[in-house]
Amino acid sequence: MKYDFDREINRKGTNSVKWEFIKQGNELLYRKEPDDSSASARLLPMWVADMDFPCPEPVVEALVARAQHRIFGYTSPTDSYYNAIVNWMKKRHGWEIKPEWICTTPGVVPALHMLVKTYISPGYKVLIQTPVYYPFNKAIENSDGVLVTNSLIYEDGRYSMDFADLELKTKDPQVKMAILCSPHNPVGRVWTRDELLRFGEICIKNNVLVVSDEIHGDLIFEGYVFTPFADISEDFSQSSITCTAPSKTFNLAGLKTSNIIIANEQLRARFKKTLERTAMGGVGAFGVVALEAAYNHGEEWLAQMLDYIMGNLQYLEEYIAEYLPQISVVPLEGTYLVWLDCCSLGLSKLELKRLILSEAKVYLERLAETRQSFKKHVRKIFALKCEYGVYSLIAAIKRASSVNAYGAQYIENILYQDMTPERNHPPVRLKKEYLNRICLEEPILAEYDTFIIKRKKRS
Ligand SMILES: Cc1ncc(COP(=O)(O)O)c(C=O)c1O
């Protein structure tokens, strides 16, 4: 079937973390709609990796059918659950796994916490490749592990692994684990087989257990190939643990269903013990049903969704290249998160934060600051991450225009540009109701109306 990703669904009133909450320190606070409903009081959420697209129809149908049963008692996965995962890994990635390798957890982040607890005694070290999804740090620190960073190299607008530094750091016998993010959030790299091979060889040689977080492994753009780390060789399979879930792929995060794949029997037995001790294993009644439907019948939706996102990416890249050349889009190979290099704006971290949050009223994932030494000087990179949301970017730019960096003409340009018909991918359509909802103000809406009228007359 043909899915309509343009369709908007108002998520307010569903306890949506993205739309109804805000993070303050470690707290997640409920964010009431401001009494003042003026545009300027609203904050647009583009932080958590959570799509605003409806799920594949087979998933919705399966969940509705399950809900109609009306009884939601304790649930356990059966063969059909494990087979759905085994078949998905085989057909999607050519990776052959066995059902008994799979351990269920209520999320990859809880799993990362439990994995560190299982294999790392307090005081031992865990390596991560920064900048990286920040809960990695928390998983290590909360279990009294010591964080070791192997910063990625950012050169000529592209990120790569620093193998020399990795060699050095993993030589320390106290480094017992490395958490790999593959594909990488936030830099958008889909690591090549060669990169993973080098990474793995260094870790294995130094007795460092690799935990590969592959939650974004199904979100790969044309021209790139995802390689499951454990599929590289038997040695890699025995020396690693893979974290997977259908949650990013099919937007099922609220169902709390993820699968940790461990081929090595001893490692698996230790992890299972932790699950037993913490009573954290098991699955929810809806999670089982949704996973099976998504993995067995969700590929058509996934193909269309990736195509739609690719269209958004092209649009964003073209727009930024033309109208905001001070910002560069780090090439995206996988995931639906975009990483923008804002160095050339020449703003301090605080100024950038103020611009994005207070002026643009866009709520993004935390700003990351990476310092890298290039020969004799230190270069600072301020980057920010946002989910695709071209509409939202427009709102951001409109608001930012009142500050200084961009200039009011940009909003006109994007409105006009949007009407360009000859696009390979579905055009990102500006809907007036949406513009209204995301806080564009009256003068812009009026301008938009005038434009539409003029255009109609012309055609
Ligand atoms: C790399 C990575 N791992 C894990 C998660 C979250 O996993 P979960 O919701 O299953 O805890 C995310 C979410 O954005 C992520 O980007």
The ligand as an SDF file (V2000), in Angstrom:
LIG
                    3D

 16 16  0  0  0  0  0  0  0  0999 V2000
   22.1130    4.9510   19.6570 C   0  0  0  0  0  0  0  0  0  0  0  0
   20.8380    4.8210   20.4400 C   0  0  0  0  0  0  0  0  0  0  0  0
   20.6980    3.8300   21.3260 N   0  0  0  0  0  0  0  0  0  0  0  0
   19.5730    3.6770   22.0450 C   0  0  0  0  0  0  0  0  0  0  0  0
   18.5060    4.5550   21.9000 C   0  0  0  0  0  0  0  0  0  0  0  0
   17.2770    4.4030   22.7270 C   0  0  0  0  0  0  0  0  0  0  0  0
   16.9400    3.0920   22.9360 O   0  0  0  0  0  0  0  0  0  0  0  0
   15.6910    2.6440   23.7740 P   0  0  0  0  0  0  0  0  0  0  0  0
   14.5630    3.5810   23.5150 O   0  0  0  0  0  0  0  0  0  0  0  0
   15.3950    1.2640   23.2980 O   0  0  0  0  0  0  0  0  0  0  0  0
   16.0990    2.6420   25.2150 O   0  0  0  0  0  0  0  0  0  0  0  0
   18.6160    5.6170   20.9890 C   0  0  0  0  0  0  0  0  0  0  0  0
   17.5360    6.5840   20.8230 C   0  0  0  0  0  0  0  0  0  0  0  0
   17.6390    7.6070   20.2020 O   0  0  0  0  0  0  0  0  0  0  0  0
   19.8180    5.7470   20.2340 C   0  0  0  0  0  0  0  0  0  0  0  0
   19.9700    6.7240   19.3470 O   0  0  0  0  0  0  0  0  0  0  0  0
  1  2  1  0
  2  3  1  0
  2 15  2  0
  3  4  2  0
  4  5  1  0
  5  6  1  0
  5 12  2  0
  6  7  1  0
  7  8  1  0
  8  9  2  0
  8 10  1  0
  8 11  1  0
 12 13  1  0
 12 15  1  0
 13 14  2  0
 15 16  1  0
M  END
$$$$
